[in-house]
Amino acid sequence: MTIKPPRLQQGDAIGIIAPAGPVDREEIRPAIAFLKEKGYHILTSPNLYKKRGYLAGSDEARLGDLESMFLDKDVKAIFCARGGYGAIRLLDRIDYNIISKNPKIIAGYSDITALLFAIYKHTGLVTFHGPVLRDHARGCKRNLGYLIRFLSSKSPHIVDLSGGTVIARGRARGVVIGGNLSLICSLAGTPFMPKTKGAILFIEDKGEPLYRIDRMLSHLRLAGVIEGLSCLIAGSFTDCGDIKDINKLLKDVTTETGIPVISGLPVGHGRKNIAVPIGMHAELDTEEAGLSFLEPCVT
């Protein structure tokens, strides 16, 4: 059963966690100030600024912060401070009953893809692929504002793809899942990968050479993921070379499936990273160049 979280309202408390890589206080200060200016209360997790090598503290500390935010009745949304690496280490330790009994908004991207997938798979809670707080200080200020408006809206979500490239024409419906390509490959074949048959899959990545993108797409094809999709959508592939070469790979890996394929979804590590819900039904129409969600994503 799909569970929609309650929508975000002005005055609500937003909890901030770092379930993956470490973050400095100054890196997220601008985003916290922005959220406060918008009228939200900010609660930072106890271990938010901890560091343990490439991780934001121990697995136990990061797990404790995540579960505590879901247990806190005052917290209405959970935003991730950054991605990095480390969320995947928590997946088999999470008490998913805590999340099921306390459904609320959780948002992030990149390495956080692992967390969003696992929560949706094991609880049915709609999660949100969207900006992390650290990006706000890097000039991507519009994304956080868009996320707030999106999570506060009672209207169905429509994503404009008119600036994209149609690789294979068509229309398709399905449950939307997606995120960072390398994390999706890491989850394939594990108990934390959502059902992909009939799904609309979107992918993005950063800093991967073309041959590695080829390898990851081939892995998904060999694992049976590509064959079962309703359609495939590409987001930004920042610092990954010429997008035309990536589009050709997408065409090669999907030609035998006959599914619609389009690139240009404004998500990922580029300047624009809009919110996209994971777990909601939507329709892709390449002629209209739009991805239309069939109902509101929050209650």
Backbone as a ProteinNet text record, in pm:
[ID]
protein_1_A
[PRIMARY]
MTIKPPRLQQGDAIGIIAPAGPVDREEIRPAIAFLKEKGYHILTSPNLYKKRGYLAGSDEARLGDLESMFLDKDVKAIFCARGGYGAIRLLDRIDYNIISKNPKIIAGYSDITALLFAIYKHTGLVTFHGPVLRDHARGCKRNLGYLIRFLSSKSPHIVDLSGGTVIARGRARGVVIGGNLSLICSLAGTPFMPKTKGAILFIEDKGEPLYRIDRMLSHLRLAGVIEGLSCLIAGSFTDCGDIKDINKLLKDVTTETGIPVISGLPVGHGRKNIAVPIGMHAELDTEEAGLSFLEPCVT
[TERTIARY]
83.9	0	88.1	56.3	130.1	81.7	175.9	145.5	196.7	107.8	149.2	172.2	278.9	301.8	214.8	187.8	116.5	197.2	126.7	196.1	260.5	360.9	434	356.2	345.6	275.7	366.9	346.4	428.7	417.5	531.2	535.3	573.3	572.8	610.9	759.4	795	935.6	996	1114.8	1189.9	1315.4	1334.6	1453.2	1563.6	1687.1	1802.5	1893.2	1924.7	2012.5	2122.9	2228.9	2337.4	2358.4	2280.7	2288	2400.2	2478.2	2583	2717.2	2760.4	2888.5	2882.4	2999.2	3003.3	2977.4	2927.4	2896.8	2944.8	2995.6	3036.4	2919.3	2921.6	2815.2	2796.3	2906.7	2898.9	2840.9	2856.5	2808	2655.8	2588.3	2442	2377.1	2458.7	2402.6	2310.8	2349.5	2260.9	2125.3	2122.2	1996.5	1908.9	1969.9	1892.7	1834.4	1913.7	1864.2	1747.3	1757.3	1649.7	1520.8	1530.8	1412.7	1349.1	1432	1379.4	1308.2	1363.9	1301.3	1164.6	1148.4	1021.6	919.1	960.6	867.3	868.3	975.4	982.8	1076.3	1042.7	1131.3	1231.7	1355.8	1460.1	1511.2	1511	1566.8	1683.8	1802.2	1920.4	1942.4	1979.6	2000.9	2126.4	2131.9	2244.8	2380.9	2384.7	2513.1	2536.8	2464.4	2466.8	2607.7	2690.1	2822	2935.4	2900.8	3003.7	3078.4	3201.7	3282.1	3356.1	3354.1	3429.3	3481.9	3595.6	3649.2	3556.8	3512.9	3422.3	3275.8	3250.1	3113.1	3080.4	2951.6	2905.7	2882.9	2991.3	2981.5	2963	2950	2935.1	2800	2789.9	2662.4	2553.8	2588.9	2492.3	2440.4	2531.1	2491.2	2400.2	2434.9	2353.6	2217.9	2217.3	2092.3	2004.2	2065	1990.3	1926.7	1999.6	1944.3	1824.8	1836.2	1726.9	1601.4	1615.8	1499.2	1440.5	1526.8	1478	1393.2	1431.2	1353	1214.9	1207.4	1076.5	992.3	1055	983.2	938.2	1004.6	972.2	841.4	738	606	603.7	696.9	700.2	756	839	903.4	806.1	784.4	691.9	763.6	891.4	969.6	1114.5	1183.2	1324.8	1402.1	1495.3	1579.6	1722.4	1788.5	1927	2023.2	2128.2	2226.2	2310.8	2345.8	2426.6	2416.2	2478.8	2489.6	2624.9	2707.5	2840.3	2840.5	2864.4	2855.3	2821.7	2742.1	2719.7	2578.9	2479.7	2341.1	2317.3	2382.6	2360.6	2401.5	2492.7	2537.8	2428.8	2325.3	2221.2	2100.7	2086.9	1959.9	1912.8	2003.9	1962.5	1954.5	1975.1	1969.3	1848.5	1783	1671.3	1551.7	1486.6	1359.6	1248.8	1206.9	1109.7	971.2	945.8	818.8	805.9	917.8	916.6	868.6	917.7	881.5	736	693.9	555.8	454.8	488.6	396.5	405.2	507.3	526.5	560.2	471.6	503.3	519	625.8	648.1	739.5	752.4	834.8	981.9	1050.5	1195.8	1248.3	1349.6	1397.8	1549.6	1602.4	1745.6	1772.9	1899.9	1933.6	2076.5	2127.1	2261.6	2271.4	2362	2375	2248	2166.9	2043	1942	1967.1	1883.4	1863.6	1969.2	1960.8	1856.9	1856.1	1762.4	1618.6	1602.2	1468.6	1409.5	1491.7	1444.7	1406.2	1492.4	1469.9	1344.3	1325.4	1207.3	1080.6	1081.4	963.4	937	1044	1027.5	969.2	1015.9	978.5	860.4	818	705.2	593.1	622.6	523.7	514.9	597.6	595.5	654.7	582.4	634	750.6	864.8	982.3	1010.3	1102.2	1119	1265	1287.8	1417.8	1423.7	1510.9	1517.7	1647.3	1666.1	1792.8	1830.9	1960.8	2013.4	2053.7	2068.3	2091.4	2223.9	2326.1	2458.1	2458.8	2371	2366.7	2326	2252	2201.2	2316.5	2424	2539	2622.1	2593	2670.1	2599.5	2502.6	2437.2	2308.7	2269.6	2146.6	2030.6	2004.4	1909.9	1764.5	1734.9	1595.6	1541.3	1629.7	1585.1	1517.3	1571.8	1513.6	1377.7	1366.1	1238.1	1133.5	1174.3	1083.8	1038.6	1132.2	1099.2	993.6	1010.5	914.8	776.2	771.2	642	577.1	656.2	606.5	548.2	620.5	577.4	458.6	428.9	316.6	192.2	205.1	96.8	-3.2	-129.4	-235.1	-265	-191.7	-220.6	-130.6	-177.7	-92.5	27.3	135.4	263.1	280.3	322.7	351.8	493	575.5	713.7	726.6	774.2	792.3	921.3	909.8	1026.5	1049.8	993.3	1002	1145	1232	1371.6	1457.1	1395	1468.3	1479.3	1535.9	1553.1	1478	1387	1312.1	1400.8	1426.1	1510.9	1425.9	1312.2	1215	1076.1	991.7	861.6	762.3	660.8	555.7	492.4	393.9	328.1	337	345.3	355.3	306.3	255.4	216.3	289.4	307.7	371.1	404.7	453.3	500.3	639.9	662.7	791.7	890.8	1006.4	1118.9	1242.8	1345	1466.3	1560.4	1672.9	1776.2	1911.8	2011.9	2149.5	2174.7	2226.6	2244.1	2336.6	2447.5	2541.3	2480.3	2397.6	2331.8	2224.2	2151.7	2049.6	2114.8	2229.8	2302.1	2346.4	2387.4	2432.3	2317.7	2195.5	2079.7	2016.2	2040	1979.9	2020.1	1920.4	1946.9	1946.4	1923.3	1915.1	1768.6	1740.6	1602.2	1553.9	1638.7	1604.2	1574.5	1571.5	1538.8	1388	1321.6	1177.2	1145.8	1021	974.9	992.9	1052.4	1078.1	987.9	921.4	834.7	719.1	708.1	602.8	631	749.8	782.7	835.9	821.7	889.3	1018.3	1131.3	1260.3	1331.2	1375.3	1460.6	1599.4	1700.7	1839.2	1918.4	2020.4	2113.3	2245.7	2353	2481.5	2577.8	2694	2794.7	2934.8	3018.3	3159.3	3191.1	3104.2	3127.4	3165.9	3278.5	3314.1	3213.8	3212	3110.9	3112.4	3229.4	3234.7	3172.1	3180.5	3120.3	2967.2	2919.5	2775	2725.8	2802.9	2771.3	2764.7	2863.3	2867.1	2747	2709.5	2596.8	2465	2446.3	2324.9	2319.5	2435.1	2440.8	2408.2	2454.8	2423.6	2273.2	2206.8	2061.8	1989.6	2044.1	1983.3	1998.6	2117.4	2141.7	2065.4	2038.8	1964.2	1814	1770.8	1629.9	1552.6	1622.7	1555.4	1503	1587.8	1550.5	1434	1438.3	1336.1	1196.8	1186.3	1055.7	998.6	1073.6	1029.2	913.6	837.6	735.1	798.3	894.6	972	1095.5	1186.3	1311.7	1332.5	1369	1391.4	1529.3	1605.3	1738.2	1735.5	1796.3	1816.7	1951.4	2011.2	2140.7	2252.3	2350.8	2472.4	2589.3	2609.7	2706.6	2849.3	2932.7	3074.5	3088.5	2999.5	3002	3026.5	3068.8	3093.8	2975	2975.9	2873.3	2741.1	2634.4	2503.7	2456.5	2502.7	2464.3	2515.5	2634.1	2689.2	2609.5	2567.1	2486	2349.9	2290.6	2162.8	2173.9	2288.8	2308.8	2313.4	2378.3	2380.5	2238.6	2160.1	2022.3	1942	1966.7	1897.6	1940.4	2071	2123.7	2065.6	2056.2	2017.4	1866.3	1789.8	1643	1580.4	1658	1602.7	1513.1	1555.9	1479.3	1353.8	1342.1	1225.9	1107.8	1136.2	1030.2	967.3	1027.3	969.1	1004.6	921.5	956.7	1079.9	1163.5	1284.3	1302	1330.2	1350.8	1455.5	1536	1633.2	1594.3	1651.9	1624.2	1544.3	1521.1	1454	1544.4	1493.5	1579.1	1603.7	1671.9	1708.3	1854.5	1914.7	2051	2148	2272.5	2381.4	2401.8	2310.1	2319.4	2264.3	2251.8	2203.2	2058.3	1980.4	1838.4	1812.1	1751.3	1723.3	1586.9	1482.8	1346.6	1309.8	1204.5	1157.9	1077.5	1104.9	1029.1	993.4	864.6	825.4	854.4	901.7	925.1	809.8	739.3	629	492.6	486.4	358.7	338.4	213.2	180.5	187.1	239.1	249.3	236.6	222.8	215.1	317.4	393.6	487.6	429.6	434.1	391.1	501.3	573	684.1	635.3	511.9	458.7	429	374	345.4	467.3	570.3	693.9	665.9	596.2	564.2	549.2	581	560	454.4	337	223	189.6	196.4	155.1	3	-55.8	-200.5	-278.1	-209.3	-274.3	-169.7	-214.7	-119.2	-30.1	91	189.5	192.9	120.8	110.2	-37.1	-71.6	-211.1	-241.3
-119.3	0	125.4	218.7	344	437.6	495	588.4	726.3	824.1	961.8	1033.2	1107.6	1181.6	1307	1359.3	1487.5	1599.3	1693.6	1802.8	1897	1967.1	2062	2192.8	2246.4	2372	2470.5	2598	2701.4	2690.5	2699.4	2685.4	2545.9	2448.4	2311.8	2303.6	2197	2170.8	2079.1	2116	2035.9	1985.1	1854.3	1794.1	1778.8	1805.6	1796.8	1683.2	1592.3	1479.6	1469.2	1396.3	1365.2	1214.3	1138.5	992.4	931.6	1016.5	964.8	1033.1	1127.2	1193.4	1307.9	1350	1455.4	1593.5	1683.2	1818.9	1916.6	2031.9	2137.2	2230.8	2291.7	2382.5	2495.7	2552	2665.7	2626.1	2500	2455	2458.4	2438.6	2434.2	2551.5	2642.7	2758.9	2841.3	2868	2946.4	2879.1	2748.2	2677.3	2681.1	2664.8	2671.1	2809.8	2912	3050	3072.6	3017.8	3030.7	2966.8	2847.5	2777.6	2851.5	2909.3	2987.3	3112.5	3175.2	3294.4	3261.3	3138	3094.1	3055.2	3060.6	3036.5	2897.1	2820.4	2684.9	2678.7	2590.8	2564.2	2457.3	2473	2379.8	2304.2	2171.3	2085.4	2007.6	2029.8	1958.6	1833.2	1724.9	1598.8	1607.5	1531.1	1539.8	1513.4	1427.6	1389.4	1452.9	1561.2	1620.5	1656.4	1707.4	1756	1661	1538.5	1439.7	1397.6	1353.5	1307	1180.3	1086.8	961.9	921.9	981.1	960.1	1017.8	936.7	982	971.7	939.1	925.9	1035.6	1064.4	1163.5	1094.8	1045.9	973.7	824.8	752.2	607.2	568.5	443.9	393.7	404.5	373.8	378.1	519.7	618.7	758.6	807.2	775.4	820	750.6	622	548.4	604.3	635.5	691.5	824.3	907.7	1037.6	1019.5	926.6	900.9	853.9	753.1	698	795.8	873.3	972	1078.6	1118.3	1219.2	1165.2	1037.8	979.7	964.7	940.4	924.1	1056.7	1164.9	1296.1	1347.7	1358.2	1399.2	1543.4	1624.7	1764.6	1780.3	1686.2	1694.3	1649.6	1735	1704.3	1667.7	1702.7	1669.5	1649.8	1562.7	1535.6	1567.9	1662.3	1699.7	1652.8	1606.6	1561.3	1675.9	1682.3	1790.6	1775.8	1652.7	1627	1479.5	1445.5	1306	1253.4	1220	1167.9	1017.7	948.8	803.4	759.8	655.3	597.3	552.2	604.6	568.4	418.5	359	217.4	127.4	175.6	97.7	81.5	164.7	164.3	77.2	40	-14.6	-138.9	-230.2	-353.4	-337.4	-215.1	-190.3	-105.8	-46.5	43.8	-35.4	20	-35.5	28.5	-40.4	16.3	30.4	-39.9	-22.7	117.9	174.5	312.2	407	385.9	472.5	449.8	323.6	292.7	356.8	359.3	413.6	564.9	624	769.2	826.5	810.2	854.8	1006.4	1048.9	1191.8	1211	1332.5	1367.1	1339	1276.7	1267.2	1295.5	1382	1427.1	1430.7	1402.7	1408.8	1348	1340.3	1279.2	1228.6	1186.6	1131.2	1005.3	997.7	879.1	850.1	951.8	935.3	850.8	829.9	740.6	606.5	553.4	424.1	428.1	535.6	551.2	567.1	648.5	671.4	542.3	464.2	336.9	238.6	224.6	125.9	158.4	286.2	325.8	299.6	337.4	312.3	162.3	85	-59.6	-127.4	-90.3	-163.2	-103.7	16.5	76.8	123.3	146.8	204	355.5	415.7	561.3	629.2	724.9	805.5	890.2	880.9	960.1	1060.2	1152.1	1263.1	1282	1263.4	1291.9	1442.4	1509.4	1655	1706.1	1836	1895.2	1865.2	1865.5	1859.4	2000.5	2021.6	2157.4	2216.1	2133.6	2186.6	2253.7	2210.8	2269.4	2416.4	2456.7	2594.7	2695.2	2659.7	2749.4	2750.1	2659	2648.8	2715.7	2797.7	2876.2	2817	2698.8	2635	2670.6	2798.8	2845	2821.9	2818.1	2801.3	2662.7	2564.5	2426.4	2404.1	2461.2	2443.2	2512.5	2628.8	2698.3	2618.7	2557.1	2472.6	2352.9	2293.5	2177.7	2214.1	2328	2372.6	2392.8	2458.8	2481.8	2350.8	2260.5	2131.8	2050.5	2047.2	1968.5	2031.2	2156.1	2226.2	2226.6	2175.7	2187.1	2071.9	2104.9	2004.1	1960.3	2015.7	1988.5	1878	1802.5	1704.1	1772.2	1701.5	1754.3	1727.1	1826.4	1809.2	1860.1	1775.7	1811.5	1839.9	1958.1	1999.4	1939.7	1864.9	1804.3	1860.3	1978.2	2035.3	2070.3	2085.9	2116.1	1992.2	1875.2	1750.1	1698.1	1579.5	1513.4	1381.4	1366	1240.9	1138.5	1028.2	922.5	812.7	784.4	688.4	738.3	760.1	821.1	722.2	782.3	698.4	755.7	681.8	717.2	597.3	626.2	517.2	563.3	467.8	493.6	397.4	440	351.9	426	352.3	411.3	467.1	589	655	615.1	566.3	543.9	597.7	626.6	672.9	746.6	786.2	856.6	834.4	827.7	815.2	678	676.9	552.7	455.1	503	411.8	348.9	424.4	368.8	268.4	297.3	203.7	71	77.2	-45.2	-120.6	-46.3	-109.7	-180	-131.1	-189.4	-303.9	-307.9	-413.4	-550.7	-636	-769.2	-778.8	-665.6	-665.4	-653.1	-677	-663.1	-519	-423.9	-283.5	-213.5	-292.6	-241.2	-250	-137.3	-142.5	-222.8	-262.3	-333.1	-242.8	-296	-216.7	-254.1	-367.5	-408	-309.2	-249.1	-151.7	-13.7	8.5	137.4	238.1	363.9	473.2	499.8	473.6	489.2	614.5	700.2	813.5	794.5	839.5	820	948	965.5	1077.5	1034.2	1110.6	1080.4	1196.6	1183.7	1289.5	1228.4	1285.9	1250.6	1109	1048.8	912.4	915.2	854.6	846.9	761.1	779.7	715.3	563.1	504.2	357.5	304.9	381.6	337.5	351.4	455.8	467.7	351.4	318.9	203.6	76.5	57.7	-62.2	-68.6	44.7	45.4	18.4	79.2	53.7	-92.5	-146.1	-287.1	-378.2	-340.5	-417.8	-421.9	-307.2	-303	-384.6	-384	-464.1	-612.8	-654.9	-795.7	-843	-750.4	-783.5	-787.2	-754.6	-758.9	-634.4	-531.2	-408.3	-331.4	-311.6	-232.1	-295.2	-424.6	-495.3	-478	-467.8	-462.1	-323.7	-219.2	-82.7	-41.2	56.1	120	225.4	298.4	394.9	435.2	503.8	546	694.6	767	911.5	943.2	1023.5	1063.3	1205.5	1221.8	1353.8	1407.6	1491.6	1548.5	1447	1449.9	1370	1467.6	1527.3	1634.7	1580.6	1645.3	1606.3	1461.3	1419.3	1282.8	1281.2	1394.2	1400.3	1453.3	1431.5	1482.1	1408.2	1482.2	1421.4	1343.2	1380.9	1307	1163	1144.2	1009.1	928	993.5	925.7	888.7	980	950.3	830.2	819.4	704.1	574.3	578.1	460.6	422.4	523.9	498.6	433.7	479.7	420.6	276.3	252.7	117.8	17.9	60.3	-32.5	-57.6	27.2	12.4	-22.9	-29	-50	-173.6	-283.2	-407.7	-407.7	-313.9	-310.9	-236.2	-137.6	-58.1	43.3	67.9	161.7	305.7	402.9	543.5	580.6	665	711.8	860.2	938.1	1081.6	1128.2	1225.4	1285.3	1430.6	1489.5	1629.5	1654.4	1550.5	1572	1658.5	1770.1	1861.7	1815.2	1702	1649.5	1607	1605.7	1557.4	1662.1	1648.1	1731.9	1860.6	1890.1	2014.2	2131.7	2245	2366.7	2355	2277.4	2262.3	2120.6	2110.6	1980.5	1986.6	1965.7	1977.6	1852.8	1864.2	1750.9	1654.8	1525.9	1420.7	1314.1	1281.8	1180.6	1039.3	957.1	815.9	735.4	662.3	579.7	624.5	729.2	780.2	742	718.2	688.6	816.1	800.9	914.5	865.3	960.6	930.5	1013.3	947.7	1016.4	1020.5	1137.6	1154.3	1231.2	1163.4	1229.9	1334.9	1319.4	1419.5	1549.6	1537.2	1655.3	1700.4	1615.6	1644.2	1678.1	1586.1	1608.7	1480	1489.2	1379.4	1426.5	1366.3	1413.3	1311.1	1356.2	1271.6	1276.6	1163.1	1148.2	1197.4	1223.6	1274.6	1345.3	1423.5	1491.6	1390.7	1432.3	1342.2	1351.2	1447.9	1464.2	1479.5	1451	1459.6	1593
0	0	0	-88.2	-93	17.9	90.4	198.5	159.8	155.7	129.9	263.2	275.5	399.6	404.5	522.9	534.3	469.2	406.4	338.7	439.3	394	476.5	485.2	605.8	627.4	699.6	670.3	732.6	884.2	949	1093.3	1138.8	1046.5	1080.8	1115.9	1184.6	1216.2	1110.4	1064	967.4	1036.4	1034.4	1093.9	990.8	1032.3	942	988.1	895.5	926	821.1	855.9	762.2	765.1	687.3	692.4	608.5	543.4	455	487.1	400.1	419	519.5	572.1	673	614.6	697.7	654.6	760.8	717.2	808.7	835.9	951.9	992.3	890.6	842.9	751.1	615.7	577.1	446.9	437.8	549.9	545.3	617.4	670.7	738.9	647.5	520.3	432.7	410.3	394.5	372.4	497.2	613.6	737.8	756.8	725.8	736	640.4	520	420.6	471.5	527.3	577.1	694.9	778.1	890.5	841.6	739	681	621.7	575.1	517.4	624.2	750.2	858.8	918.6	892.4	946.1	1066.3	1158	1271.8	1229.7	1269.1	1229.1	1351.5	1340.9	1444.6	1384.6	1436.4	1386.7	1470.2	1405.5	1475.5	1562.9	1670.6	1764.2	1701.8	1601.1	1541	1404	1376.1	1242.5	1196.1	1284.7	1243.9	1283.5	1316.8	1349.6	1222.5	1240.8	1127.3	1166.2	1075.5	1092.5	955.7	919.7	785.9	681.4	588.1	481.8	522.3	649.5	698.8	799.8	812.9	909.9	1044.6	1102.8	1228.4	1206.3	1316.3	1310	1249.2	1206.6	1155.4	1261.6	1384.3	1493.7	1515.5	1507.6	1528.3	1416.5	1293.7	1180.3	1179.2	1212.3	1221.4	1332.5	1446.5	1557.5	1522.9	1450.8	1409.3	1316.7	1221.5	1127	1200.5	1283	1350.8	1452.1	1517	1614.4	1547.2	1426.8	1355.4	1317.1	1282.1	1252.1	1378.4	1490.9	1616.6	1676.7	1640	1696.3	1636	1718.5	1670.5	1620.6	1665.6	1621.8	1480.9	1436.9	1305.8	1197.5	1098.5	989.9	859.9	849.4	730.2	770.6	696.9	721.8	595.1	605.3	492.4	518.6	414.7	428.1	400.6	481.2	469.6	343.8	309.7	190.2	152.9	40.6	0.2	41	-59.3	-28.7	-41.4	69.7	73.1	215.8	228.1	359.8	388.2	316	344.9	326.7	230.5	200.6	317	401.9	517.2	623.3	616.2	718.5	683.7	557.9	509.4	583.2	615.8	682.7	834.5	883.8	1027.9	1068	970.1	998.9	1052.1	1153.2	1200.9	1117.7	1014.6	921.1	983.9	1093.5	1163.5	1220.8	1263.6	1313	1204.3	1083.1	971.3	930.8	926.5	888.2	982.3	1109.5	1210.5	1222.5	1163.2	1172.6	1035.5	936.9	800.5	792.7	729.2	709.1	590.3	546.7	430.6	459.8	365.1	369.4	229.3	219.6	88.4	82.7	-35.6	-62.3	-198.6	-237.2	-366.8	-362.5	-475.6	-487.7	-402.9	-305.1	-222.3	-143.1	-119	-43.6	-121.4	-250.5	-331.4	-261.2	-201	-133	-21.7	54.8	165.8	114.8	10.8	-45.2	-100.2	-169.7	-225.6	-115.2	-16.3	89	169.6	202.1	278.1	198.3	71.5	-11.9	-25.6	-48.8	-68.6	54.9	173.4	294.3	370.4	333	404.8	313.1	185.3	94.6	104.9	191.7	207.2	84.3	28.9	-81.1	-29.3	-95.8	-59.2	-170.3	-146	-240.3	-281	-410.4	-469.7	-490.5	-416.6	-424.1	-364.3	-359.7	-319.3	-174.7	-149.1	-12.8	28.9	157.7	207.7	160.7	147	112.2	-24.2	-114.2	-248.6	-246.3	-143.4	-136.5	-133.7	-65.6	-55.1	-182.9	-273.3	-397.7	-514.7	-482.8	-586.2	-640.5	-589.6	-638.6	-545.8	-530.7	-429.2	-467.2	-594.8	-637.2	-604.1	-597.9	-579.8	-444.9	-339.5	-207.8	-198.8	-260	-264.2	-339.7	-449.4	-527.5	-444.2	-371.6	-287.9	-184.4	-119.9	-18.4	-79.3	-193.5	-258.8	-300.4	-351.1	-396.3	-280.3	-168.4	-53.2	19	-13.4	48.4	-39.3	-161.6	-258.9	-249.8	-274.9	-279.7	-422.3	-518.9	-660.2	-715	-814.1	-881	-946.6	-954.4	-1000.7	-1150.2	-1227	-1369	-1395.5	-1457	-1487.7	-1636.9	-1669.3	-1808.5	-1864.1	-1971	-2035.7	-2175.2	-2201.7	-2336.7	-2376.5	-2278.8	-2310.6	-2328.9	-2321.3	-2331.5	-2473.7	-2485	-2614.6	-2614.5	-2710.5	-2722.7	-2793	-2726.2	-2780.7	-2844.3	-2782.2	-2837.7	-2800.4	-2898.9	-2874.6	-2812.7	-2746.3	-2692.4	-2566.8	-2516.6	-2391.2	-2298.2	-2169.2	-2073.3	-1937.1	-1861	-1722.9	-1630.8	-1507.2	-1410.7	-1283.2	-1186.8	-1062.2	-1085.9	-1042.9	-1064.3	-955	-997	-906.9	-975.9	-900	-966	-873.8	-933.8	-860	-923.2	-838.8	-885.5	-946.7	-1068.6	-1143.2	-1070.9	-1017.2	-952.1	-827.1	-754.4	-635.9	-675	-783.1	-830.6	-868.3	-934.8	-970.6	-845.4	-742.7	-618.4	-546.7	-564.4	-496.7	-575.1	-706.1	-788.8	-736.4	-714.4	-663.8	-512.5	-444.5	-298	-254.5	-127	-78.1	-69.7	-108.5	-92.3	-224.8	-331.7	-463.8	-484.8	-511.9	-537.8	-663.9	-674.9	-794.3	-915.6	-1020.1	-1140.3	-1257.7	-1251.2	-1361.4	-1375	-1493.3	-1518.8	-1463.6	-1410.5	-1348.1	-1448.8	-1414.5	-1484.7	-1407.6	-1469.4	-1402.3	-1451.7	-1358.2	-1396.1	-1333.4	-1404.8	-1361.7	-1379.9	-1298.5	-1309.3	-1249.5	-1279.5	-1216.8	-1235.6	-1172.9	-1179.5	-1183.3	-1270.1	-1272.4	-1315.3	-1393.5	-1440.4	-1588.2	-1625.3	-1767.6	-1843.4	-1973	-2056.3	-2042.5	-2033.6	-2028.2	-1898.9	-1790.9	-1666	-1670	-1737.3	-1756.9	-1842.4	-1946.5	-2031.3	-1946.3	-1859.9	-1775.8	-1681.8	-1623.2	-1529.4	-1601.1	-1717.1	-1794.5	-1840.1	-1878.6	-1919.4	-1801.9	-1683.3	-1563.3	-1538.9	-1551.9	-1532.5	-1639.3	-1760.4	-1866.5	-1835.6	-1796.5	-1768	-1644	-1552.7	-1431.7	-1456.4	-1579.1	-1613.5	-1577.3	-1530.6	-1489.5	-1610.1	-1709.3	-1826.8	-1901.5	-1918.7	-1996.2	-1937.1	-1806.2	-1744.3	-1725.6	-1762.9	-1738.3	-1828.2	-1780.2	-1861.5	-1951.2	-1898.4	-1976.8	-1897.2	-1962.7	-1901.9	-1926.9	-1820.8	-1830.3	-1773.8	-1845.9	-1799.9	-1746.1	-1630	-1573.1	-1615.9	-1534.1	-1570.6	-1545.9	-1633.1	-1616.9	-1615.2	-1498.4	-1480.9	-1485.1	-1563.6	-1577.1	-1623	-1710.8	-1763.9	-1914.5	-1969.6	-2112.3	-2189.9	-2318.8	-2409.3	-2388.4	-2363.6	-2339.9	-2462.1	-2582	-2702.5	-2696.5	-2640.3	-2626.8	-2525.2	-2419.1	-2318.2	-2376.1	-2452.3	-2517.3	-2611.2	-2677.7	-2766.5	-2685	-2569.8	-2483.1	-2439	-2405.4	-2363.3	-2475.6	-2597.6	-2712.9	-2733.6	-2723.6	-2744.9	-2644	-2517.6	-2412	-2407.7	-2476.9	-2472.3	-2606.1	-2712.3	-2847	-2855	-2794.9	-2806.2	-2719.9	-2626.8	-2537.5	-2597	-2683.3	-2744	-2650.2	-2535.8	-2439.9	-2476.1	-2435.3	-2455.5	-2372.9	-2430.5	-2361.8	-2391.6	-2288.8	-2305.5	-2206.5	-2246.5	-2154.8	-2130.5	-2027.7	-2000.4	-1874.5	-1793.2	-1665.2	-1576.8	-1524.3	-1448	-1304.2	-1291.7	-1160.4	-1162.2	-1043.5	-1032.4	-983.7	-1026.9	-977	-1057	-1148.4	-1225	-1147.3	-1214.3	-1148.4	-1105.6	-1181.3	-1149.7	-1102.2	-985.1	-926.4	-859.1	-938.6	-886.7	-806.2	-727.3	-648.3	-734.6	-718.6	-786.4	-683.2	-668.2	-570.2	-617.7	-528.3	-556.7	-497	-583.2	-536.9	-584.2	-666.5	-716.8	-863.6	-902.1	-1041.3	-1125.9	-1245.8	-1337.4	-1480.2	-1571.3	-1714.2	-1788.8	-1872.7	-1961.1	-2100.9	-2163.3	-2302.4	-2373.6	-2462.6	-2530.7	-2629.5	-2679.9	-2772.7	-2699	-2579.5	-2497.2	-2417.9	-2417.2	-2344.2	-2198.6	-2131.9	-1992.4	-1914.3	-1786.2	-1692.4	-1594	-1600.1	-1521.1	-1411.6	-1287.2	-1176	-1165.8	-1137.5	-1149.6	-1027.9	-918.6	-798.2	-711.5	-614.1	-525.2	-452.8	-421.4	-361.7	-209.3	-154.6	-9.2	25.2	150.5	191.8	258.5
[MASK]
+++++++++++++++++++++++++++++++++++++++++++++++++++++++++++++++++++++++++++++++++++++++++++++++++++++++++++++++++++++++++++++++++++++++++++++++++++++++++++++++++++++++++++++++++++++++++++++++++++++++++++++++++++++++++++++++++++++++++++++++++++++++++++++++++++++++++++++++++++++++++++++++++++++++++++

